[in-house]
Amino acid sequence: MTQYRISEAAELLGVSDDTVRRWVDGGRLAADADASGRRAVDGAALAAFAVDQASAPADPSSVGRSARNRFVGIVTAITMDTVMAQVELQCGPHRIVSLMSSEAVRELGLEIGSLSVAVIKATNVIVETPGRMS
C-alpha cells in the first residue's frame, strides 16, 4: 500500500503542507501514522481526494469531440516563422506546447493572453513511475 507523507501529498496537490494538515485535522482527508510514526495519507485516498478537488475552467467551446483530454488555458508564447509556429499555453500547472502552421495561428487569432483550449487525442500515452530503491 502506497503512503505519502504530508509534505509529499502537499506537493502532489500543489498546496502547502499546512493546507494538507488542515484538511487532515478537519476530517476532509484521512491520515494514519506510518512506520516511523509520522502522519501519512494512503495513496488511494489521496488519488480520490485529488479527483474530487480538481477543478478546471469551463471549456468555452461548444464543439462536440471524441478527444477527452481538454486543457483550458492562456497563450503565453508564440514563436512563428513564415510556415510554422510554436504556441505555448499555461493550463493550470501544466505547460502545453503545440506546433501548428502559422496560417492556423492567424486564422485562430491567437496572441499572447488569448483564452484557448488544448485538445489532445493520443493513442500512445507513456506512464512512468519513479525509480525504486532496493
N, C-alpha and C positions, 0 to 999 in steps of 0.2 A: 504494500500500500504506500503510495507516494504521499509525503507530507511536506509542507512548505512552512518555514519559519515566517514569523510576522513580517520581517523585512523583505523576504523573498516574495511573499504574497503581495505586499505593497508595490514592489517593483513590477510584478506581472500585471497588476491592476492599474498602474500609473497614478498611484496616490501615495501619500506619506505613511510611514509606519504608524503614526498617531491616529490616522484615519482608520486603518485596519484595526488597531486596538480598540477604538471607539465602537466600531461595528461588532467586534467580538464582545466587548463589555455590555453593549446594548442588545445582544442576542440576535443580531442580524446575520452573523457569520459564526459558525461553531469552531471552537478550537480546543484541543486537548494537549496535555503535556507530552512532549516527545521523549525519546530515550534519555536525553540529558536534562529533562525537567523543564525545558523552555516550552512556551506555548507554540503550537503548530496547527496548521489548518490542513485537513485532509484534502488531497488533490482533487478527488471527485466533487467534493463540496465546493471547493474553490472554483472549479470549472462551471458548475451550475450557477454559482453566485455571479461569476463573470458574465455569463449569458444573460442573466436577469438584469444586471446593471448596465449592459451595453445599450447605448443609445446613439443612433446616427442621425444626422439631419435628414429630414424627409427628402426623398428623391423628387426633384422639381419637374422631372419629365413625366409625361403621361403616356409613354410608349410601352406597349407590351413587348416582352422579350423573353427568350429562353434562358439567357445568362442569369445566374442567381447572384453573382458577385458584383455588387454595385457599391462604389465608394463615392459619396458626395464630398466635394472639396472645393478648394480655391486654387486657381492657377497661380503658381509662384515664380515660374521662369519659362521663357520661350527662347530657344536658340533656333534660328531659321536661316536657311540659305535660299537659293532660287528654287530648289526642288523639294527638299526635305526639311522637317522641323522636329525638334525635341521639345516636348511640353512636359513640365513638371507640375504636379498637383500635390497639395498637402491635404490629405483626407484624414482628419483626426490626427492620430500619432503616426500615420503612415504616409510615406513619400511614394508617390506613384509616378513613373516616367513612361511616357508614350512617344513612340516615333510615328509620325504621320507625314503626309505631304504638306508642303507649305500652302498649297491651294486649299486643303481642308482647314488649316488654321484660319485662313482668310474667310472662307465660307462660313465657318462657325463663329466668326467674330471674336476669337479667343484673344485675350490680352491679360497681362498680369492683373490679378484681382477678380477675374471672371469666375462666377459660380459655375462649376462643371461637375459632371458625373463620369467617373471612370468605370466602364463596363468591361469585365474580364470574363472571357469564355475560354477555359483552358481544359484540354483533355489530359495534360500532363502537369501534375502538381507534385512537387517534391516535398516530402515531410522529413525533417531531420530531428534527431534528438541529441542532446548534449552528450559528449563523451563520458563514459562511466569509468570511474577509477576503481581498480580492484583493491 
